[in-house]
Amino acid sequence: MSSLLKVDNEIKTKVDAFRERITGEAEDLVANFFPKKLLELDHFLKDPIINISELKEIHSEINLTVPDPILLSNLHDGLEANAKKRKLEDGPGEDKVTGTKVFVMPGGMMKSNAKLVDLIEKVKPEIRTLIEKCNTVKMWVQLLIPRIEDGNNFGVSIQEETVAELRTVEGEAASYLDQISRYYITRAKLVSKIAKYPHVEDYRRTVTEIDEKEYISLKIIVSELRNQYVTLHDMILKNIEKIKRPRSSNTDALY
């Protein structure tokens, strides 16, 4: 069979060494790392930082004062004709609310919610770790899949289901990172709205609602990370025989 494709011996040796390394890492992950990590995350879920009952404690002050109301005109000296022309182009009888032009923040840079940022910085490494470890275990299981043959493929189907579950966990963990990015973008847009329309209270309330929602979401993410470690550890251990030896020999089938 090897005569059908010529492979350099040095490259083959390096590939075999890679397979052995992946096998050793993956087996250690399943046997030791996964159970340790699920216990760590379960302990983290009991931490006071993630069990705040009064969500008002995570609110962040928005240091944007409401200016005194000033009546402004859209018509400037010497530009009345141009203003009328623009109004005709925009449409007849249309009133426009332009808001307050913001050049700089009065108090300097508008800070993020410090409590949520601290929590996010603790959760993000856990998400990345799960993605990386799942990728290693997935590669290990894929390397154990034998060549395609007719019949006796029950063990192979278990391997494929395991790979599919690992791929699903990877995708869900990556979506958690997207969710964190969306939180920052959404909050930034709302704060920009507050700076432009400081008299509108609803924008300020929406920021606090977004912060509360993100806090709850982060706790759910940590819970899901723990559950995924539990599920993967349990699934692989229960099917480890079929995962490592997907096909039984003919002599085993006779007895």
N, C-alpha and C positions, 0 to 999 in steps of 0.2 A: 504493500500500500504506500509506503514511504517513497518508493521509486516513481510514483506518479507525480510527485512534486519535490524538487530538489531544494532542501533547506540547508543553509550554512550551519555547520556544527557549532560554531561560536555563538551565532544568534540563537540557535535552539537551546543552548545551555543557559543563556541569559533569560530567555522566555520561561524556561522551566524554573529558574531561580525566582522569577517574578511570581509565577503561579504558587510556588511554595510559600513565598512571603505573604501573598494575599490570603492563602489558606490559613497560615498561622495567625495573622491579624484578625481575620474574620471569626475564626473559632474562639479566639480570646474575647472578642467583642460580645459574641452571643453568650458565652459561658460566664464571663466576669463583668465586662463593662456595662452591658444592658441592665442587669439586676442592680448594680451599684448606682447607676444613673437614675433609675426609676425611684430608688430609695432617697436619693438626694433631692429630686424634684418633689417627691411627696413631702419631704421635710420643708422644702422651700414654700410649699403651699400653706404651711402652718405659720410662716413668718408674719409678724405684725405688719410689715410693709405692704403685704399683698392681701391683708384682711382688714382693711379700714372699713368700718361700718358706716360712719358718717362721711359721705362723699364730699361734703363741703371742705373737708380737711385737705383735699387734693386740689382745690381751686387755686388759681394763680391770679394775682392782682394785675389788672390791665391799667397801666399808668398813662392813660390818655384822657386828659381833662376835656370837659365839654366847654367850648368857647362861648362867649356871649353872642347872642344872635345879632347878625349885621345884615342889613338889607343891601344887596348887591345888584347892580344892573349889568346885563350882558352887553350893553352898548358902551363903547369907550369913546373918549374924545377924538374926533377926527376920523372915526371908523364907523359912523352910523350907517353910511350907505353900504359898506361891506357887510355889516351885521344884518341889515335887511335882506341883502342878497343871499347870505347863508341861510337865513330863516326861510326864504322862499324855496331854496334848494332842498332843505330838510322836510318841507311840507307845510301847508297852511294850517295855522292855528294849533301848532304842536308845541306844548310846553315842555321844556327840558330841565331836568334837575341834574346839574353838573357836579354837585358835591363840593367838598373843600379840597383845594389843591394841596397836596402834601409834598414838601421838599425834603424835610428832615423830621425825625421824631423829636418831640420836645425833650424827652428824657434820655436821648441817645438810642441805642439799639433796643428794640422790643424783645425782651427775653422770652424764651420758651417756658413751658411749665416745668420747673426744675424737678419736682417730685416725679413726674411722669418720665422725664428724660433719664433720671437715675434708674428707674424701674426698667425702662426700655433697654438701657445699656447692660442690665443684668440678664434680660431675657434673650436678647439677640445672639450672644455667644452660644446659648443652649440650642437655639434654632439651627445655627450653623453647624454645631457639633452633630446634631441628629442627621442633617443632610449628608455630611461627610461620612459618618459611620454607616448609614444606610447604603451609600454608594459602594463602600468597601464590601459589605456583606452581599449586596446584589451581584457584584462582580464575581465573588466567590461561588455563589450558587450557579451563575451562568457558566462558569468554567467547569462545573460538575455535570452539566447536562451532556449526556452521551450523544453519539451520532444518531441520525434519524434512521429508524428501522420500523418495519411493520410488526405490530403487536407488542405486548409486554411494555406498554408505555404508561402504566398507571403511576409509577414513580416519577416519570418525566413530567406528567401533568401536575404533580405536587410541586416539583421544582418550579414549573412555570407559574403556578399560583403564588408561590413564595416570592418570585421575582416581581410579579404584578403587584403584590401587596407592598413590597419595598419601594417600588416605583411610585405607588400612590402616596405613601408616607413622605417620600421626597417632595412630591408636588405640593402636598398640603403644607409642608414646612416652608417651602419657598413662597407660598401664598401668604404666610404669616409675615414675611419680610415685606411683601408688597403692601400689606395692610398697614404696617408701621409707616411706610413711606407716604401712603395716601393720607394718613392722619396728619403728618407734618404739612403736607401741601394744603389740605383742607383748612387747617388752623391758620396757616399763613394768609390764605385768601380772606378768611373772616377777620383777622386782625387788620388787614389792609382796608377792608370795608369799614371797620370801626374808625380807623384813622381818617378815612374820607367822609364818613357820615357819623360823626361822634354823637349826634343827638339821638340816634336810633338805638334804643335799648335792646331790641331783639337781637342785634348782632352780638352784643356783649353776652346776652344769655346763651346764645348758640355756642359761643366759645366754651363756656362752662359745661354745656351739655356734651360737646365733643370730647372734652377732657374726661368727663365721667364715663362716657361710652368707651373710650380708649382704655381707661383703667380696668373696667370690667372685662374688656376684650383681652387684655394682657393676662389677667388671672385665668381666663378660659384657655388661652394659648399654653400657659404653663401646665394646666391640667391635661390638655390634649397631648403635650409632649410626653408627660409621664405615662399616659394611657397607651401611647404608641410604642414606647419602650416595653411596657408590659405585654402588649399584644404580640409584638415581634418576637420577644424572648419566649413566650409561651408557644407560639405557632411553630417556631423553628425547633424547639426542644421536642415537641410532640411528634414532629415529622423528621427528626434528624436522620433516622435510619434510611428512609426513602430519599431524603435529600442527598446523602452521601453515597448511597448505593441504590440508584433508581431502578435498576434492572437486576432481577435475581437470575442466577445461573441456571442452566438446564437441569443440573443435578438437583438443585434445590426444588425445582418445580416437580420433580418426580416423586418427592416424598411429601 
